[in-house]
Amino acid sequence: MTTPTPAPDQPGTLPDAVDASKPNVARAYDYLLGGKDNFAADRELAGKLLAIYPGTRQMVKENRRFLVRALDYVLAQAISQYIDLGAGLPTSPAVHDIVRRYDNTAAVVYIDNDPVVVNHLWALTCTADPRVEAIPADLAHPAAVLGHVRDAGLIDLAEPVCVILAMVLHFLDAPAARDLVAAYVDDLAPGSYVIVTVARGEPAIGDQITRAYDAATIYNHSHEDVVSFFAGLDLIPPGVCDARAWMPGWATPAPFYDRAGQVLAGVGIKK
């Protein structure tokens, strides 16, 4: 029996835990995607990033386009359970929107530790779709997160599931990111998929961004680091590459032009 997650504060109001004077990762990302669920501090942070590297806004859009292609691929493998870790504010197309194009009964569980994010997810998605859930939890604690997922009753972790870690692992150093992914993978059934995207920049750009990003500590991972996050998984060709170039089943990445900033992306399967 499904145990519904307690509803957050009234949609459209600021939960007590929110400090609008401090920049927030999810809300700055929302602003870069053209969203309206952000405050002055978030827009100021996004402005700093754009001043350092104007291509930042394009990168977050490319991340979303990759996610659509990756989910299309996973959906074609008949996966009907999805966990979006560090989901962020709902954008278009959101994970459940992509999934619903193919499967009206698939389960989608969003995880985020930001009360504004959970509030909006509840208001815009969960109340309208009984197969979508939003859970307030910190993705950095896999055992607790998966416990909440089990308790929600929508997802059976004994069956294959797709776990999404989009634009979150650059907030951990490389060893911590590897350990985090491994902890989630250990609890997944064979046949499960993991989708990962990570922002990175050439050293000069990356160093400036890590100094300017005051909503959280950010790490500029190498390509080799991101490949290592898929330990224990088989990478779907073309492996880890620029998000612009990831086309499922291609032996090599699609052609793309080099630039100072990129989103590294990949999809792995647990055999």
C-alpha positions as CSV (number, residue, x, y, z in Angstrom):
1,M,0.0,0.0,0.0
2,T,1.3,3.4,-0.9
3,T,2.1,5.7,2.0
4,P,1.8,9.3,0.6
5,T,4.5,11.7,1.5
6,P,3.2,14.5,3.6
7,A,2.4,17.5,1.5
8,P,4.8,20.5,1.8
9,D,3.8,24.0,2.6
10,Q,0.9,25.6,0.6
11,P,2.1,25.9,-3.0
12,G,3.0,29.5,-3.9
13,T,4.2,30.3,-0.4
14,L,7.8,30.3,0.9
15,P,8.4,27.4,3.3
16,D,9.9,28.5,6.6
17,A,13.3,26.9,5.9
18,V,13.9,29.0,2.8
19,D,16.3,32.0,2.9
20,A,15.6,33.9,-0.3
21,S,18.7,36.1,0.4
22,K,21.1,33.2,-0.3
23,P,21.6,31.7,-3.8
24,N,20.3,28.2,-4.3
25,V,21.6,25.6,-6.8
26,A,18.1,24.6,-8.1
27,R,16.8,28.1,-8.4
28,A,19.9,29.4,-10.2
29,Y,19.6,26.5,-12.7
30,D,15.9,27.4,-13.1
31,Y,16.8,30.9,-14.0
32,L,19.4,29.8,-16.6
33,L,16.6,27.6,-18.2
34,G,14.3,30.6,-18.4
35,G,12.2,29.7,-15.4
36,K,10.5,32.1,-13.0
37,D,10.9,30.2,-9.7
38,N,14.0,32.1,-8.5
39,F,15.0,35.1,-6.3
40,A,17.4,38.0,-6.7
41,A,20.3,36.1,-5.1
42,D,19.8,33.2,-7.6
43,R,19.8,35.6,-10.5
44,E,22.9,37.3,-9.2
45,L,24.7,34.0,-9.0
46,A,23.6,33.0,-12.5
47,G,24.7,36.4,-13.8
48,K,28.2,35.8,-12.3
49,L,28.4,32.5,-14.2
50,L,27.3,34.0,-17.4
51,A,29.8,36.9,-17.1
52,I,32.6,34.3,-16.7
53,Y,31.3,32.0,-19.5
54,P,28.3,33.2,-21.6
55,G,27.9,29.6,-22.9
56,T,26.6,28.5,-19.4
57,R,22.9,29.0,-20.4
58,Q,23.5,26.9,-23.6
59,M,25.1,24.2,-21.5
60,V,22.1,23.7,-19.2
61,K,19.8,23.6,-22.3
62,E,22.1,20.9,-23.8
63,N,21.9,19.0,-20.6
64,R,18.1,18.9,-20.9
65,R,18.2,17.8,-24.5
66,F,20.6,15.0,-23.7
67,L,18.3,13.9,-20.9
68,V,15.4,13.6,-23.4
69,R,17.5,11.4,-25.7
70,A,18.8,9.3,-22.8
71,L,15.3,8.7,-21.4
72,D,14.0,7.9,-24.8
73,Y,16.6,5.2,-25.0
74,V,15.9,3.8,-21.6
75,L,12.1,3.9,-22.2
76,A,12.7,1.8,-25.3
77,Q,14.2,-0.9,-23.1
78,A,10.9,-1.2,-21.3
79,I,12.0,0.4,-18.0
80,S,9.0,1.6,-16.1
81,Q,10.5,3.0,-12.9
82,Y,12.5,6.2,-12.6
83,I,14.2,8.0,-9.7
84,D,15.5,11.5,-10.3
85,L,18.1,12.4,-7.6
86,G,18.5,16.1,-7.0
87,A,15.7,16.7,-9.4
88,G,15.6,20.5,-9.2
89,L,12.6,22.7,-10.0
90,P,10.2,21.2,-12.6
91,T,11.1,22.3,-16.1
92,S,9.9,21.5,-19.6
93,P,10.1,18.7,-20.5
94,A,10.4,17.3,-17.0
95,V,11.3,13.6,-16.4
96,H,7.6,12.6,-16.0
97,D,6.7,14.5,-19.1
98,I,9.2,12.5,-21.2
99,V,8.2,9.2,-19.6
100,R,4.5,9.9,-20.2
101,R,5.0,10.1,-23.9
102,Y,5.6,6.4,-23.9
103,D,4.2,5.0,-20.7
104,N,1.2,6.2,-18.8
105,T,1.7,3.9,-15.9
106,A,5.4,4.2,-15.2
107,A,6.5,5.4,-11.7
108,V,8.5,8.5,-11.3
109,V,10.0,9.6,-8.0
110,Y,11.7,12.9,-7.6
111,I,14.2,13.4,-4.7
112,D,15.4,16.9,-3.6
113,N,16.4,18.5,-0.3
114,D,15.2,21.9,-1.3
115,P,11.7,22.7,0.2
116,V,10.9,25.1,-2.7
117,V,11.6,22.3,-5.2
118,V,9.5,19.8,-3.3
119,N,6.7,22.4,-2.9
120,H,6.6,23.0,-6.6
121,L,6.8,19.4,-7.6
122,W,3.9,18.6,-5.4
123,A,1.8,21.5,-6.7
124,L,2.6,20.9,-10.4
125,T,3.0,17.2,-10.8
126,C,2.2,14.9,-7.8
127,T,-1.3,16.2,-7.2
128,A,-2.3,15.5,-10.9
129,D,-0.6,12.2,-11.3
130,P,-0.8,9.4,-8.7
131,R,2.2,7.6,-10.3
132,V,4.5,10.6,-9.6
133,E,6.0,11.3,-6.1
134,A,8.3,14.0,-4.7
135,I,10.3,13.1,-1.6
136,P,12.2,15.6,0.5
137,A,15.6,13.9,1.1
138,D,19.3,14.5,0.6
139,L,20.7,12.4,-2.2
140,A,24.1,12.3,-0.3
141,H,22.5,9.6,1.9
142,P,21.7,6.7,-0.4
143,A,20.4,4.3,2.3
144,A,18.0,6.9,3.6
145,V,16.8,7.9,0.2
146,L,16.2,4.4,-1.0
147,G,14.4,3.7,2.3
148,H,12.0,6.6,1.5
149,V,11.6,5.3,-2.0
150,R,10.6,1.9,-0.7
151,D,8.2,3.4,1.8
152,A,6.5,5.5,-0.9
153,G,5.4,2.3,-2.5
154,L,5.6,3.3,-6.1
155,I,8.9,1.6,-7.0
156,D,10.0,-2.0,-6.5
157,L,13.8,-2.0,-6.2
158,A,13.8,-5.7,-6.9
159,E,12.9,-4.8,-10.5
160,P,15.0,-2.7,-13.0
161,V,14.9,1.0,-12.4
162,C,16.5,4.1,-14.0
163,V,18.4,6.4,-11.7
164,I,19.1,9.9,-12.9
165,L,22.0,12.0,-11.5
166,A,21.8,15.1,-13.7
167,M,24.1,18.0,-13.0
168,V,24.7,17.0,-9.3
169,L,28.0,15.1,-9.1
170,H,30.1,18.2,-9.7
171,F,29.1,19.2,-6.2
172,L,31.1,16.3,-4.8
173,D,34.8,15.6,-5.2
174,A,35.6,12.6,-7.4
175,P,36.1,10.0,-4.7
176,A,32.9,11.0,-3.0
177,A,31.0,11.0,-6.3
178,R,32.3,7.5,-7.1
179,D,31.3,6.2,-3.7
180,L,27.8,7.8,-4.0
181,V,27.0,6.3,-7.3
182,A,28.4,2.9,-6.2
183,A,26.1,3.0,-3.1
184,Y,23.0,3.5,-5.3
185,V,24.1,0.9,-7.9
186,D,24.6,-1.7,-5.2
187,D,20.9,-1.6,-4.4
188,L,19.7,-1.7,-8.0
189,A,18.4,-4.8,-9.7
190,P,20.3,-6.2,-12.8
191,G,19.0,-4.5,-15.9
192,S,18.8,-1.1,-14.2
193,Y,20.2,2.1,-15.8
194,V,22.1,5.1,-14.5
195,I,22.1,8.4,-16.3
196,V,24.8,10.9,-15.3
197,T,25.6,14.5,-16.5
198,V,28.4,16.7,-15.1
199,A,29.3,20.2,-16.0
200,R,33.0,21.0,-16.6
201,G,35.2,23.7,-18.1
202,E,38.7,24.1,-19.4
203,P,41.0,24.9,-16.5
204,A,40.9,28.7,-16.8
205,I,37.2,28.8,-17.1
206,G,36.6,26.0,-14.5
207,D,38.7,27.7,-11.9
208,Q,36.9,31.0,-12.2
209,I,33.5,29.3,-12.0
210,T,34.4,27.2,-8.9
211,R,35.5,30.4,-7.2
212,A,32.4,32.4,-8.2
213,Y,29.8,29.7,-7.4
214,D,28.9,30.5,-3.8
215,A,25.7,28.4,-3.6
216,A,27.8,25.3,-3.1
217,T,31.3,23.9,-3.5
218,I,31.7,22.8,-7.1
219,Y,34.4,20.5,-8.6
220,N,35.7,20.6,-12.1
221,H,35.8,16.8,-12.9
222,S,37.9,15.4,-15.8
223,H,36.5,13.1,-18.5
224,E,38.4,10.2,-16.7
225,D,36.7,11.1,-13.4
226,V,33.2,11.0,-15.0
227,V,34.0,7.6,-16.6
228,S,35.0,6.3,-13.2
229,F,31.6,7.3,-11.8
230,F,30.2,4.4,-13.9
231,A,32.3,1.7,-12.1
232,G,30.4,-1.5,-12.0
233,L,28.2,-0.5,-14.9
234,D,28.5,-1.2,-18.7
235,L,28.5,2.1,-20.6
236,I,26.0,2.4,-23.4
237,P,27.9,3.5,-26.6
238,P,29.3,6.0,-27.3
239,G,30.2,6.1,-23.6
240,V,31.0,9.3,-21.7
241,C,31.2,12.3,-24.1
242,D,30.0,15.8,-24.6
243,A,26.2,15.9,-24.1
244,R,25.8,17.4,-27.6
245,A,27.5,14.3,-29.1
246,W,25.7,11.5,-27.2
247,M,23.6,9.5,-29.6
248,P,22.6,6.0,-28.3
249,G,24.2,3.2,-30.1
250,W,26.7,5.3,-32.0
251,A,30.2,3.7,-31.9
252,T,31.8,7.1,-31.6
253,P,30.4,10.5,-30.5
254,A,28.6,12.6,-33.1
255,P,30.7,15.5,-34.5
256,F,30.7,18.7,-32.4
257,Y,32.8,21.8,-32.1
258,D,35.2,22.3,-29.2
259,R,34.6,25.0,-26.7
260,A,35.7,26.0,-23.1
261,G,32.7,24.6,-21.3
262,Q,30.7,21.4,-21.8
263,V,28.4,18.9,-20.2
264,L,29.9,15.4,-19.9
265,A,27.2,12.8,-20.2
266,G,26.7,9.0,-20.2
267,V,24.3,6.1,-19.6
268,G,25.3,2.9,-17.9
269,I,23.5,-0.4,-17.3
270,K,23.9,-2.9,-14.4
271,K,24.4,-6.4,-15.8
